[in-house]
């Protein structure tokens, strides 16, 4: 299996090749330039091997954490068929544009957001597009959006290892990815898929966040493992990556999401992450 190069060549298979060190396919760079009105210092992808693990929640939590630290932050919502970031922040207006590109919408905490929901006449309209079209829209969110000066751009990707993650990894200068998962035993395979994809694309894996780790009893404070015992520490040790945090089911965070006021949310479970 290719561990280092997205063209299918592994370090071992190239070792005895007459073209080792000069293979053009290794040097080929598919990255596209950002909009000329964008100056982005770090691009962080948030990925998961399957849906329903709270990837968008973690994306927004990381963005909130960096805003609270005084950084300028943007969220590129690359989950085109299931966008949720704008609603979490209570952003419902239509994104505006000019001859130079599109402007991201601004949440109340000044987080800059671009999502397909901000381009539709009705945000309830389903996006029924094929993979290449979806991937093209994600690329446009990078090339056509005038993000301005941003310290951290978080990319909320759809689950799985399909067209959109591949497009993001190849087209954007991703500095690292955070993998999101949940406690079930099944996630061992799912985490490894996401991890191996990032490694094959030469993208650094910053670590893994476990969501739905437990719910705390409001009466006695006992931690109830609703989804079973966690396996994330063993998986992380096997893959030699850090566990960045374990998030419980927290009603205060859930209420902020439902009230569309994530710009007021506090997530103490990820405070020690260094991006």
Residue pairs with C-beta under 8 A, 6 or more apart in sequence:
1 10
1 196
1 200
2 8
2 9
2 10
2 200
3 10
3 11
3 199
3 200
4 10
4 11
4 199
4 200
4 202
5 14
5 25
5 26
5 200
5 202
6 169
6 170
6 200
6 201
6 202
7 25
7 26
7 28
9 23
9 25
9 26
14 20
14 23
14 26
17 23
30 170
30 171
31 170
31 171
31 172
31 173
32 139
32 142
32 143
32 171
32 172
33 143
34 40
34 142
34 143
34 147
35 100
35 101
35 142
35 143
35 144
35 145
35 146
35 147
36 100
37 100
37 101
37 146
37 147
37 148
38 145
38 146
38 147
38 148
38 150
39 147
39 148
39 149
39 150
40 74
40 147
40 150
40 153
41 150
41 151
41 152
42 151
42 152
42 153
42 175
42 275
43 153
43 155
43 172
43 173
43 174
43 175
44 62
44 152
44 153
44 154
44 155
44 174
44 175
44 176
44 177
44 178
44 206
44 275
45 154
45 155
45 157
45 165
45 168
45 169
45 172
45 174
45 176
45 177
45 178
45 203
46 55
46 58
46 59
46 62
46 154
46 155
46 156
46 157
46 177
46 178
46 180
47 55
47 157
47 165
47 177
47 178
47 179
47 180
47 194
47 197
47 198
48 55
48 157
48 159
48 179
48 180
48 181
48 190
48 194
49 159
49 160
49 161
49 179
49 181
49 187
49 189
49 190
49 191
49 192
49 193
49 194
50 159
50 160
50 187
50 190
51 82
51 158
51 159
51 160
52 159
52 182
53 159
53 180
53 181
53 182
53 187
53 211
53 212
54 180
54 182
54 211
54 212
54 247
55 79
55 156
55 157
55 159
55 180
56 77
56 79
56 84
56 85
56 88
56 156
57 211
57 247
57 253
57 257
58 178
58 180
58 209
58 211
58 247
58 270
59 75
59 85
59 154
59 155
59 156
60 75
60 85
60 88
60 89
60 156
60 262
60 265
61 247
61 253
61 265
61 267
61 270
62 154
62 178
62 270
62 273
62 275
63 73
63 74
63 75
63 111
63 152
63 154
64 109
64 111
64 262
64 263
64 265
64 266
64 267
65 267
65 270
65 271
65 273
66 73
66 151
66 152
66 275
67 73
67 109
67 110
67 111
71 151
71 152
72 110
72 112
72 148
72 149
72 150
72 151
72 152
73 110
73 111
73 112
73 150
73 151
73 152
73 153
73 154
74 104
74 111
74 112
74 113
74 114
74 147
74 150
74 152
74 153
74 154
75 85
75 111
75 112
75 113
75 114
75 115
75 153
75 154
75 155
75 156
76 114
76 138
76 141
76 142
76 145
76 153
76 154
76 155
76 156
77 83
77 84
77 85
77 86
77 113
77 114
77 115
77 116
77 117
77 141
77 156
78 138
78 141
78 155
78 156
78 157
78 158
78 164
78 168
79 156
79 157
79 158
79 164
80 116
80 127
80 129
80 134
80 137
80 138
80 158
80 164
81 126
81 127
81 129
81 134
81 158
82 158
83 115
83 116
83 117
85 113
85 115
85 156
86 92
86 105
86 113
86 115
86 117
86 118
86 123
87 117
87 123
87 260
88 257
88 260
88 262
89 107
89 108
89 109
89 111
89 113
89 260
89 261
89 262
89 263
90 107
90 108
90 260
90 261
90 262
90 263
91 105
91 106
91 107
91 113
91 118
92 123
93 105
93 118
94 118
94 119
94 121
95 102
95 103
95 104
95 105
95 114
95 118
95 119
96 102
96 103
97 103
100 146
101 144
101 145
101 146
102 114
102 144
102 145
102 146
103 145
103 146
104 112
104 113
104 114
104 145
104 146
104 147
105 112
105 113
105 114
105 118
106 112
106 113
107 113
107 262
107 263
108 263
109 263
109 264
111 263
112 147
112 148
112 150
114 141
114 145
114 147
116 127
116 137
117 123
120 127
127 134
129 137
131 162
131 163
131 164
132 163
134 163
134 164
135 163
135 164
135 166
135 167
138 164
138 167
138 168
138 171
139 167
139 171
142 171
142 172
147 153
152 275
155 168
155 172
155 174
157 164
157 165
157 168
158 164
158 165
161 193
161 194
161 197
165 197
166 201
168 174
169 197
169 198
169 201
169 203
170 201
174 203
175 204
176 203
176 204
176 205
176 206
176 275
177 194
177 198
177 203
177 204
177 205
177 206
178 206
178 207
178 208
178 209
178 244
179 191
179 194
179 195
179 198
179 205
179 207
179 208
179 209
179 241
180 208
180 209
180 211
181 187
181 190
181 191
181 208
181 209
181 210
181 211
181 232
182 210
182 211
182 212
182 227
183 210
183 212
183 213
183 225
183 227
183 228
183 229
183 230
183 231
183 232
184 227
184 228
185 228
185 231
187 231
187 232
187 235
188 231
188 235
191 208
191 232
191 235
191 239
192 235
192 239
195 205
195 239
195 241
198 204
198 205
199 205
205 239
205 241
206 241
206 242
206 244
206 273
206 275
207 236
207 241
207 242
207 243
207 244
207 273
208 232
208 235
208 236
208 241
208 242
208 243
208 244
209 243
209 244
209 245
209 246
209 247
209 270
210 230
210 232
210 243
210 245
210 246
210 247
211 247
212 226
212 227
212 247
212 248
212 249
213 225
213 230
213 246
213 247
213 248
214 223
214 224
214 225
214 226
214 246
214 248
214 249
215 223
215 224
215 226
215 248
215 249
216 222
216 223
216 224
216 248
217 223
217 224
223 248
226 249
230 246
232 243
232 246
233 243
236 242
236 243
244 270
244 272
244 273
245 269
245 270
245 272
245 273
246 269
247 267
247 269
247 270
248 269
250 267
250 269
252 265
252 266
253 265
253 266
253 267
256 262
256 264
256 265
257 265
